[in-house]
Amino acid sequence: MVKRDMINGGQRILRRLPMIRKAIISHSEPLMWYDKKRMELELLTLKYVNRSAQCRDENGVVNESDPFMQGILSSIDEIERDVRQRKNWGESNLNVLNEIFELMLI
């Protein structure tokens, strides 16, 4: 019963847990910043998927030289770098940026 309630309740259940609720209340600004960045990343990813479907040729190859695609990819990269800098993850290699992208969209 309790597990089913937690699964169905989602975030409302988390807010009821005292330690998590206190952490959210006392540090709301970083959480709101991260949520905003995650939402931007989700929207940009959706735009990328839609645009890549439009930019495919007859062989199924995506034309990534499209200016709109370039803008989306650069915005995604900027968000990843902002999160890396805010989280104090020092190195800037591609693996760290890909990991940030995956962790934000989980």
C-alpha positions in Angstrom: 0.0 0.0 0.0 2.7 2.5 1.0 4.9 1.8 -2.1 1.9 2.2 -4.4 1.0 5.5 -2.7 4.6 6.7 -3.2 4.6 5.7 -6.8 1.2 7.3 -7.5 1.9 10.4 -5.4 5.3 11.2 -6.9 6.5 14.6 -5.9 3.7 15.2 -3.4 5.0 12.3 -1.3 8.6 13.6 -1.5 7.4 17.0 -0.1 5.9 15.2 2.9 9.2 13.7 3.9 10.6 16.1 6.5 14.3 16.1 5.5 13.6 16.6 1.8 11.0 19.3 2.5 13.4 21.2 4.7 16.1 21.0 2.0 13.8 22.2 -0.7 12.6 25.1 1.5 16.1 26.2 2.7 17.7 25.9 -0.7 14.9 26.7 -3.1 16.9 29.0 -5.4 19.4 26.4 -6.7 16.6 23.9 -7.2 14.5 26.4 -9.1 17.5 27.3 -11.3 18.2 23.6 -12.0 14.5 22.9 -12.8 14.5 25.9 -15.2 17.6 24.6 -17.0 16.2 21.1 -17.1 13.0 22.4 -18.7 15.0 24.4 -21.2 17.0 21.3 -22.1 13.9 19.2 -22.5 12.3 21.7 -24.8 15.5 22.1 -26.8 15.8 18.3 -27.1 12.2 18.1 -28.4 12.9 20.9 -30.9 16.1 19.0 -32.0 14.1 15.8 -32.6 11.4 17.6 -34.5 13.9 19.6 -36.6 16.1 16.5 -37.3 13.0 14.8 -38.7 12.5 17.7 -41.1 16.2 17.9 -42.1 16.6 14.2 -43.1 17.3 13.5 -46.7 16.0 10.5 -48.7 18.8 8.3 -47.2 17.8 9.2 -43.6 20.9 11.3 -43.0 20.4 14.4 -40.9 21.7 17.7 -42.3 23.3 19.2 -39.2 24.6 22.2 -41.1 21.1 23.7 -40.9 21.3 27.0 -39.0 18.3 26.2 -36.8 19.9 22.9 -35.9 23.2 24.6 -35.1 21.4 27.1 -32.8 19.7 24.3 -30.9 22.9 22.3 -30.5 24.8 25.4 -29.3 22.0 26.2 -26.8 22.1 22.6 -25.5 25.9 22.9 -25.1 25.6 26.2 -23.3 23.1 24.7 -20.7 25.4 21.7 -20.2 28.4 24.0 -19.5 26.3 26.2 -17.1 25.3 23.2 -15.1 28.9 21.9 -15.1 30.2 25.2 -13.9 27.5 25.5 -11.2 28.1 22.0 -9.9 31.9 22.7 -9.9 32.7 19.8 -12.2 36.1 21.0 -13.2 37.0 19.3 -16.4 35.3 20.1 -19.7 35.7 16.9 -21.6 32.9 15.6 -23.8 32.2 12.6 -21.5 31.3 15.0 -18.6 29.0 17.1 -20.8 27.3 13.9 -22.2 26.9 12.7 -18.6 25.3 16.0 -17.6 22.9 15.7 -20.5 21.8 12.2 -19.6 21.5 12.9 -15.9 19.3 16.0 -16.5 16.9 14.1 -18.8 16.5 11.1 -16.6 
